[in-house]
């Protein structure tokens, strides 16, 4: 299993809500995380916050980057993914697009059962995803999708194992640490996706949150 050189770091962005979350970690004892309440100022202050938290490291110290790819607010999610793609392209490093719902699920440990995550999508619908944690880490049982509450309840009722229902709210920027950890797990397994593979997941017609 691959291990980061202690002089190399990884960074993750979470921009899908009115909060901005950024974390930097070398997975050798040096890490820092910060969440800013920026509201509509997120896009204009993103690069300033990135530069501040990265110091004293430089962009050349980064081995890979991760970004929360949605679901979430249209503008914020788009800004985060575009920024991450640009950085990864310029530095020629891997970029990992991590589901917001997967990052929320990664906060829990549910043994042999399922982690069912739901997030309000408005319009009487939910963003939903189902995950499991096993020896290989967090695994996707049902990819993120958009459902009515009725369809979601039926999906849960049909699951073959017990589940823990998790409701994600708008205060999820702090899960940026989970975004990076999930990306690091993929990096350790030798998965090094090209920046062009990462696209935002909106789930529906653009909605601001």
MIKE-965921 format. One record per residue: x, y, z of N, C-alpha, C in turn. Coordinates in steps of 0.001 Angstrom, whole numbers, padded with zeros to 6 digits, always signed. Layout:
# residues N
XYZXYZXYZ/...
END
This chain:
# residues 209
+000844-001195+000000+000000+000000+000000+000882+001248+000000/+000564+002195-000864+001374+003393-000987+001279+004276+000258/+002364+004966+000555+002411+005909+001676+002998+007212+001157/+002418+008323+001572+002931+009618+001148+004326+009862+001709/+005176+010436+000899+006441+010959+001391+006111+012037+002415/+006794+012049+003549+006465+012997+004626+006604+014450+004198/+007306+014690+003106+007461+016055+002604+006358+016418+001611/+005513+015449+001291+004421+015690+000373+003096+015803+001133/+002198+016603+000622+000914+016858+001268-000232+016615+000287/-001423+016541+000855-002632+016476+000053-003588+017534+000587/-004469+018005-000277-005406+019058+000114-006796+018704-000392/-007828+019099+000362-009208+018858-000059-010033+020123+000135/-011004+020313-000770-011906+021465-000733-013339+020996-000594/-014120+021744+000185-015563+021491+000282-016257+022839+000121/-016916+023008-001013-017514+024306-001339-019002+024209-001660/-019639+023107-001303-021002+022852-001766-022097+023531-000960/-021735+024231+000103-022709+024975+000886-022203+026401+001045/-022829+027164+001904-022383+028539+002143-021129+028581+003012/-020681+027425+003469-019425+027324+004201-018339+026795+003271/-017116+027198+003551-015948+026667+002847-015123+025843+003815/-014836+024614+003451-013970+023761+004252-012732+023372+003470/-011572+023530+004084-010313+023128+003451-009483+022371+004478/-008865+021289+004065-007959+020550+004935-006682+020207+004177/-005575+020227+004904-004257+019882+004360-003651+018829+005272/-003050+017786+004694-002534+016692+005516-001389+015993+004786/-000330+015661+005522+000737+014846+004925+000662+013403+005408/-000327+013098+006256-000538+011764+006809+000719+011231+007496/+001470+012181+008052+002649+011822+008840+002711+012704+010088/+001538+013194+010509+001470+013969+011742+001259+015453+011584/+001245+015945+010358+001059+017376+010140-000228+017604+009351/-001240+018149+010003-002506+018411+009322-003143+019672+009886/-003970+020294+009088-004717+021469+009541-006000+021555+008721/-007046+021986+009403-008365+022085+008787-009025+023374+009235/-009740+024009+008344-010466+025218+008720-011766+025305+007938/-012793+025826+008603-014092+026054+007979-014423+027537+008108/-014777+028147+006995-015144+029561+006980-016616+029711+006619/-017328+030592+007315-018706+030932+006956-018654+032121+006003/-018723+031864+004715-018509+032907+003721-019773+033314+002972/-020820+032486+003043-022039+032820+002319-021763+033004+000844/-022287+034083+000289-022123+034337-001141-020723+034843-001481/-019903+035072-000465-018536+035501-000715-017572+034355-000928/-018090+033119-000938-017211+031952-001046-016363+031997-002315/-016973+032251-003431-016233+032216-004697-015123+033267-004729/-015403+034456-004208-014419+035537-004276-013276+035361-003282/-013506+034595-002206-012480+034435-001176-011797+033074-001185/-012234+032188-002060-011708+030826-002071-010195+030794-002238/-009668+031501-003214-008230+031438-003483-007420+032059-002345/-007961+033095-001724-007303+033705-000570-007201+032708+000584/-008297+031982+000839-008311+030990+001919-007387+029818+001604/-007346+029415+000343-006451+028341-000067-004992+028712+000199/-004616+029905-000197-003236+030340-000013-002877+030423+001461/-003835+030872+002281-003571+031040+003709-003359+029704+004414/-004200+028719+004113-004098+027448+004831-002957+026585+004304/-002571+026777+003046-001487+025974+002491-000129+026360+003070/+000044+027640+003397+001318+028116+003959+001636+027385+005269/+002877+026938+005492+004112+027270+004786+004430+026351+003592/+003551+025395+003310+003789+024561+002139+003516+025370+000865/+003936+024847-000264+003678+025467-001556+002885+024495-002418/+002407+024978-003555+001642+024107-004447+002474+022914-004902/+003767+023113-005040+004641+022026-005502+004787+020909-004467/+004367+021162-003235+004428+020133-002194+003244+019168-002259/+002267+019445-003108+001058+018626-003147+001236+017381-004014/+000813+016245-003453+000847+014976-004194-000474+014719-004905/-001573+015187-004313-002880+015056-004954-003853+016028-004306/-004998+016184-004934-006043+017074-004440-007374+016338-004480/-008268+016681-003563-009608+016088-003536-010628+017213-003416/-011821+016949-003919-012875+017961-003856-014213+017275-003631/-015049+017908-002809-016420+017440-002637-017186+017814-003896/-017672+016823-004623-018236+017059-005960-019746+017227-005970/-020385+017218-004788-021835+017327-004713-022438+016014-004231/-023762+016016-004058-024713+017062-004382-024652+018239-003404/-025120+019380-003879-025125+020573-003055-025521+021766-003890/-025207+022952-003406-025532+024157-004141-024809+024199-005477/-025494+024650-006505-024948+024637-007862-023678+025475-007974/-023766+026748-007587-022635+027653-007787-021415+027224-006985/-021609+026947-005691-020485+026565-004840-019817+025284-005297/-020626+024280-005629-020076+023006-006088-019277+023198-007368/-019831+023960-008288-019152+024206-009557-017821+024917-009331/-017815+025945-008482-016592+026706-008210-015511+025801-007624/-015898+024947-006677-014927+024058-006053-014332+023071-007022/-015176+022455-007846-014693+021456-008797-013818+022110-009867/-014238+023260-010369-013439+023942-011389-012080+024351-010826/-012070+024856-009599-010807+025251-008960-009893+024044-008789/-010448+022954-008284-009649+021744-008056-009118+021182-009371/-009945+021188-010412-009502+020697-011725-008347+021553-012259/-008461+022860-012075-007418+023761-012567-006097+023524-011851/-006161+023382-010526-004943+023139-009746-004306+021810-010150/-005136+020764-010229-004619+019435-010589-004010+019436-011979/-004647+020160-012907-004126+020232-014273-002778+020951-014305/-002699+022081-013603-001470+022862-013612-000307+022128-012949/-000606+021365-011896+000439+020655-011156+000661+019240-011681/-000226+018791-012572-000160+017430-013116-000182+016391-011990/-001198+016516-011118-001366+015580-010006-002777+014995-010057/-003008+013860-009391-004337+013248-009398-005378+014131-008700/-006614+014034-009179-007736+014726-008561-008825+013710-008253/-009321+013742-007020-010365+012821-006567-011646+013603-006305/-012711+013228-006983-014021+013807-006724-014778+012898-005776/-015079+013415-004594-015708+012607-003544-017134+013081-003288/-018062+012144-003232-019464+012461-002958-019625+013112-001586/-020432+014156-001523-020745+014770-000230-021402+013761+000710/-022272+012919+000153-022971+011939+000984-022013+010869+001496/-021045+010490+000672-020047+009511+001104-019207+010080+002237/-018870+011368+002154-018075+012005+003207-018840+012034+004515/-020150+012250+004440-020987+012211+005648-021033+010790+006207/-021211+009808+005330-021262+008405+005769-019964+007976+006425/-018841+008507+005955-017531+008101+006465-017317+008516+007917/-018200+009355+008441-018106+009753+009843-018620+008659+010771/-019324+007686+010224-019985+006660+011031-019313+005306+010847/-019548+004409+011795-019093+003027+011684-020273+002137+012039/-020814+001461+011048-022057+000720+011234-021855-000778+011057/-020666-001265+011264-020447-002702+011222-020857-003321+009902/-021746-004331+009975-022137-005071+008786-023352-004473+008077/-023944-003437+008638-025152-002876+008041-024850-001782+007039/-025911-001069+006674-025802-000004+005688-025828+001368+006355/-025196+002308+005711-025265+003715+006078-026075+004406+004995/-027294+004771+005321-028189+005401+004360-028197+006904+004627/-027717+007670+003661-027571+009115+003847-028593+009852+002989/-029258+010812+003600-030219+011626+002861-029940+013102+003087/-030233+013904+002069-030041+015346+002148-031203+016015+001423/-031735+017047+002018-032857+017763+001423-032456+018342+000067/-033223+018019-000959-032976+018557-002297-034036+019582-002674/-034909+019899-001725-036047+020793-001963-036976+020182-003005/-037978+020927-003390-038944+020426-004378-039502+019069-003966/-039610+018848-002652-040167+017607-002097-039377+016375-002530/-038062+016551-002671-037205+015433-003044-035981+015382-002147/-035269+014239-002219-034074+014025-001409-032920+013556-002289/-031711+014015-001958-030502+013380-002469-030217+012213-001532/-029967+011040-002079-029755+009872-001230-028610+009011-001759/-027973+008280-000855-026937+007329-001207-026814+006299-000097/-026386+005103-000426-026261+004033+000571-024850+003460+000518/-024246+003287+001698-022843+002862+001788-022693+001756+002828/-021557+001075+002741-021152+000077+003724-019693+000294+004071/-019327-000032+005308-017928+000015+005711-017451-001413+005934/-016376-001784+005237-015800-003108+005426-014281-002993+005512/-013596-004104+005375-012139-004106+005514-011454-003265+004444/-012158-003002+003352-011605-002193+002272-011945-000711+002420/-012647-000388+003514-013040+000998+003730-014493+001222+003368/-014824+002443+003006-016201+002789+002654-016503+002340+001232/-017567+001556+001085-017963+001044-000219-019354+001563-000576/-019575+001819-001852-020874+002308-002309-021794+001143-002614/-022965+001113-001954-023986+000110-002234-024985+000654-003257/-025372+001903-003084-026235+002580-004055-025694+003979-004287/-025334+004263-005529-024753+005566-005856-025745+006694-005595/-025215+007884-005378-026045+009049-005110-027069+009259-006215/-028283+009558-005798-029353+009804-006761-030393+010709-006134/-031363+011095-006917-032449+011957-006467-033719+011129-006392/-034432+011210-005259-035649+010420-005083-036710+011237-004353/-037950+010844-004560-039011+011363-003718-038902+010681-002356/-039488+011281-001352-039472+010685-000013-040117+009298-000031/-041190+009166-000781-041897+007874-000864-041006+006800-001474/-040320+007124-002558-039443+006145-003207-038278+005777-002300/-037765+006736-001562-036661+006491-000640-037080+005552+000481/-038266+005763+001018-038753+004891+002082-038904+003456+001592/-039355+003303+000367-039477+001957-000194-038100+001326-000399/-037143+002112-000856-035780+001611-001046-035196+001121+000271/-035391+001889+001327-034879+001505+002647-035567+000238+003155/-036861+000149+002944-037610-001018+003412-037156-002295+002720/-036632-002173+001510-036224-003349+000732-034768-003748+000969/-034030-003009+001798-032628-003341+002034-032504-004696+002723/-031514-005485+002333-031372-006830+002898-030700-006869+004268/-030166-005750+004725-029500-005680+006023-030004-004467+006789/-029806-004444+008120-030186-003262+008887-029425-002026+008384/-029977-000860+008672-029317+000357+008220-029410+001441+009291/-028483+002358+009209-028521+003567+010027-028835+004726+009104/-029884+005468+009405-030285+006595+008574-029590+007861+009071/-028908+008535+008159-028164+009745+008486-028715+010895+007651/-029086+011977+008307-029569+013152+007604-028470+014202+007565/-028032+014551+006368-027003+015568+006196-027668+016932+006107/-027114+017897+006815-027662+019250+006744-026700+020161+005995/-026915+021463+006087-026069+022398+005354-024737+022654+006052/-024565+022127+007269-023311+022323+008002-022383+021137+007763/-022072+020855+006515-021280+019659+006205-019874+019977+005713/-019504+021253+005705-018168+021599+005216-017074+020957+006064/-017387+020683+007347-016414+020046+008226-016069+018634+007819/-016901+018020+006960-016589+016666+006484-015493+016692+005420/-014900+017860+005195-013795+017949+004236-012645+017023+004636/-012504+016761+005941-011470+015812+006374-011782+014407+005880/-013068+014058+005854-013464+012756+005321-013282+012696+003805/-013517+013826+003144-013272+013898+001696-011817+013539+001408/-010909+014124+002180-009488+013851+001958-009119+012426+002345/-009669+011932+003450-009356+010563+003881-009818+009531+002848/-010999+009746+002268-011492+008816+001253-010608+008865+000011/-010165+010063-000333-009267+010191-001478-007923+009522-001195/-007440+009695+000022-006152+009095+000390-006225+007567+000329/-007364+007016+000741-007536+005559+000671-007441+005086-000778/-008045+005842-001700-007937+005494-003119-006502+005659-003615/-005855+006728-003191-004471+006979-003602-003561+005835-003143/-003775+005362-001919-002969+004263-001396-003150+002985-002193/-004328+002828-002781-004607+001635-003577-004146+001782-005023/-003462+002890-005311-002919+003082-006642-003885+003664-007648/-005021+004169-007166-005983+004818-008057-005605+006295-008175/-005206+006702-009343-004745+008073-009552-005521+008703-010712/-006771+009120-010478-007610+009634-011559-007109+010951-012147/-007310+011095-013430-006952+012320-014134-007957+013409-013789/-007509+014649-013747-008391+015759-013368-009635+015847-014237/-009513+015460-015493-010643+015585-016418-011787+014635-016092/-011528+013632-015256-012566+012662-014909-013551+013195-013878/-013190+014265-013183-014016+014773-012083-014956+015863-012578/-016248+015617-012409-017264+016592-012795-018223+016782-011617/-018841+017948-011517-019784+018172-010409-020994+017255-010528/-021550+016883-009377-022808+016141-009369-023872+017049-008763/-024791+017502-009609-025852+018392-009141-027123+017626-008802/-027379+016538-009529-028532+015707-009224-029827+016181-009817/-029896+017479-010140-031121+018046-010683-030793+019407-011290/-031809+020076-011770-031612+021420-012300-031025+022298-011197/-030096+023209-011513-029428+024017-010513-030342+024595-009437/-029952+024358-008176-030665+024882-007019-029640+025474-006070/-029873+026646-005575-028944+027249-004613-029326+026832-003198/-028325+026571-002357-028561+026278-000951-027734+027227-000115/
END
